Amino acid sequence: MGALLAVMTPLRLVNEALLTLGRAIGVFAVAAMVVAILIQVFYRYALNNALPWPDEAARFCMLWMTGLMAPTAFRRGGFVAIDTLIRLLPVRLGALISLFLLFVSLGVLIVAVQIGWSEVTGFAGKFATASLYVPMDLSFETWLRVPRSWMMASLLLGIILLISVNVELILRAIVKMMGGEDHLPAISLEEQVGAE
């Protein structure tokens, strides 16, 4: 059990740091998405002149928000789950089924990484967005159309973070099954508040 804890502790610390950063960027993405939508609403309905870029910018922000926030939700048990059967079973059997489901999730996530990688680097990732541009320099003279691969990279990064969280949850489940729940590192106060 000591070896499992020795592997899990650094992984937990890395996950906490990455997910904290991801949540901060995700909050910024939500705010930017709301601003883009409000700009579009104003131009479309007040000025009767819809802009081409806010819809695409809002989608871009939504994808990044999803990719960065989903691992936190997974780690905290925030995904929709039907766990009535597991709660009715004896504790050990329920834990074993939960561990099995975590391994199934890991398999699905590994396949998703392969698909995500092909979306980022493949044929679809070579195209540029229709109307979303970013400045190439501080003089704002040269602009670049945002490649679609930048959007798809959000989901790829989210899946990679989900794998890291999944591995941590597997290790936690194994330690609990071995009776070492009292040896598990305490979760941070922020996560305790979020889980309640």
C-alpha positions in Angstrom: 0.0 0.0 0.0 2.9 2.3 0.6 4.0 2.1 -3.0 0.5 3.0 -4.1 0.5 6.0 -1.8 3.9 7.0 -3.0 2.7 7.1 -6.6 -0.7 8.7 -5.8 0.6 11.6 -3.8 2.6 13.3 -6.5 -0.2 12.6 -9.0 -2.7 14.1 -6.7 -0.6 17.3 -6.3 -0.1 17.6 -10.0 -3.8 17.1 -10.6 -4.7 19.7 -8.0 -2.3 22.3 -9.6 -3.4 21.6 -13.1 -7.1 21.5 -12.3 -6.8 24.8 -10.3 -5.2 26.5 -13.3 -7.8 24.9 -15.6 -10.7 26.2 -13.5 -9.2 29.7 -13.6 -8.8 29.6 -17.4 -12.3 28.0 -17.6 -13.9 30.9 -15.6 -12.2 33.4 -18.0 -13.5 31.4 -21.0 -17.0 31.5 -19.6 -16.7 35.3 -19.1 -15.3 35.8 -22.6 -18.1 33.6 -24.0 -20.8 35.8 -22.3 -19.1 39.0 -23.5 -19.0 37.7 -27.1 -22.7 36.6 -26.9 -23.7 40.0 -25.5 -21.8 41.8 -28.3 -23.6 39.7 -30.8 -27.0 40.3 -29.3 -26.4 44.1 -29.2 -25.2 44.3 -32.8 -27.9 42.0 -34.1 -30.9 43.4 -32.3 -30.0 47.0 -31.5 -28.0 47.9 -34.6 -29.6 45.3 -36.9 -26.1 44.3 -38.1 -24.9 40.9 -37.0 -21.1 40.5 -36.7 -19.5 37.4 -38.2 -17.1 36.5 -35.3 -18.9 36.4 -31.9 -20.7 33.1 -32.5 -17.5 31.3 -33.4 -15.6 33.0 -30.5 -18.3 31.8 -28.1 -18.0 28.2 -29.4 -14.2 28.5 -29.1 -14.6 29.6 -25.4 -17.2 27.0 -24.7 -15.0 24.2 -25.9 -12.0 25.4 -23.8 -14.3 25.8 -20.8 -15.6 22.2 -21.2 -12.1 20.7 -21.7 -10.7 22.4 -18.7 -13.7 22.1 -16.3 -14.7 18.5 -17.0 -11.7 16.9 -15.2 -12.6 18.8 -12.0 -16.2 17.6 -12.2 -15.0 14.1 -12.7 -12.6 14.2 -9.8 -15.3 15.6 -7.5 -17.9 13.1 -8.6 -19.9 15.8 -10.4 -20.8 13.7 -13.5 -24.2 12.2 -13.7 -24.2 8.7 -12.3 -26.7 6.0 -11.4 -25.2 4.5 -8.3 -28.3 3.0 -6.6 -27.3 -0.6 -7.4 -23.8 0.0 -6.1 -25.2 1.4 -2.8 -27.4 -1.6 -2.3 -24.6 -4.1 -2.7 -22.1 -5.0 0.1 -19.4 -2.4 0.4 -16.6 -4.6 -1.0 -18.6 -5.7 -4.1 -19.8 -2.1 -4.7 -16.1 -0.9 -4.5 -15.1 -3.6 -6.9 -17.8 -2.6 -9.5 -16.8 1.0 -9.1 -13.1 0.1 -9.7 -14.2 -1.9 -12.8 -16.1 1.1 -14.1 -13.1 3.3 -13.6 -11.0 0.9 -15.7 -13.7 0.9 -18.4 -13.6 4.7 -18.4 -9.9 4.6 -18.7 -10.2 2.5 -21.8 -12.7 4.8 -23.4 -10.5 7.8 -22.6 -7.5 6.2 -24.2 -9.5 5.7 -27.4 -10.7 9.3 -27.1 -7.1 10.5 -27.0 -6.4 8.7 -30.3 -9.5 10.3 -31.9 -8.7 13.7 -30.5 -5.1 13.5 -31.7 -6.3 12.7 -35.2 -8.7 15.6 -35.1 -6.0 18.0 -34.1 -3.3 16.8 -36.4 -5.4 15.3 -39.2 -7.3 16.7 -42.2 -10.0 18.6 -40.2 -7.4 20.4 -38.1 -5.8 21.9 -41.2 -8.7 24.2 -41.9 -9.1 27.7 -40.4 -12.1 29.1 -38.7 -14.6 31.0 -40.8 -14.4 34.4 -39.1 -12.2 34.2 -36.0 -8.9 36.1 -36.2 -6.1 36.8 -33.7 -3.4 39.5 -34.0 0.1 38.3 -34.9 1.9 41.2 -33.4 1.3 44.1 -31.0 0.8 46.6 -33.9 -2.4 44.8 -34.9 -1.3 45.0 -38.6 -1.1 41.2 -39.2 -3.9 38.9 -38.3 -4.1 35.1 -38.4 -7.3 33.1 -38.9 -7.6 30.7 -36.0 -7.0 27.1 -37.0 -9.7 24.6 -36.1 -7.0 22.5 -34.5 -6.8 25.1 -31.7 -10.5 24.4 -30.9 -10.1 20.7 -31.0 -6.9 20.9 -28.8 -9.2 21.9 -26.0 -11.0 18.6 -26.0 -7.7 16.7 -26.4 -6.2 18.5 -23.4 -9.4 17.8 -21.4 -9.3 14.1 -22.2 -5.6 13.9 -21.2 -6.5 15.6 -17.9 -9.4 13.2 -17.5 -7.0 10.3 -17.8 -4.8 11.7 -15.1 -7.7 12.1 -12.8 -9.0 8.7 -13.7 -5.7 7.1 -12.8 -5.7 9.0 -9.4 -9.3 7.7 -8.8 -8.2 4.2 -9.6 -5.3 4.3 -7.2 -7.6 5.8 -4.5 -10.2 3.0 -5.0 -7.5 0.3 -4.7 -6.1 1.9 -1.5 -9.7 2.0 -0.1 -10.3 -1.6 -1.0 -7.1 -2.6 0.8 -8.4 -0.9 3.9 -6.1 2.1 3.8 -8.7 4.8 3.5 -7.3 6.5 6.6 -3.9 6.7 4.9 -5.2 8.6 1.9 -4.1 12.2 1.6 -6.9 14.6 2.7 -8.6 16.4 -0.1 -8.2 20.2 -0.1 -10.7 22.4 1.7 -11.8 23.8 -1.6 -12.7 20.3 -2.9 -14.6 19.4 0.4 -16.7 22.5 -0.1 -17.3 21.7 -3.7 -18.3 18.1 -3.0 -20.9 19.1 -0.4 
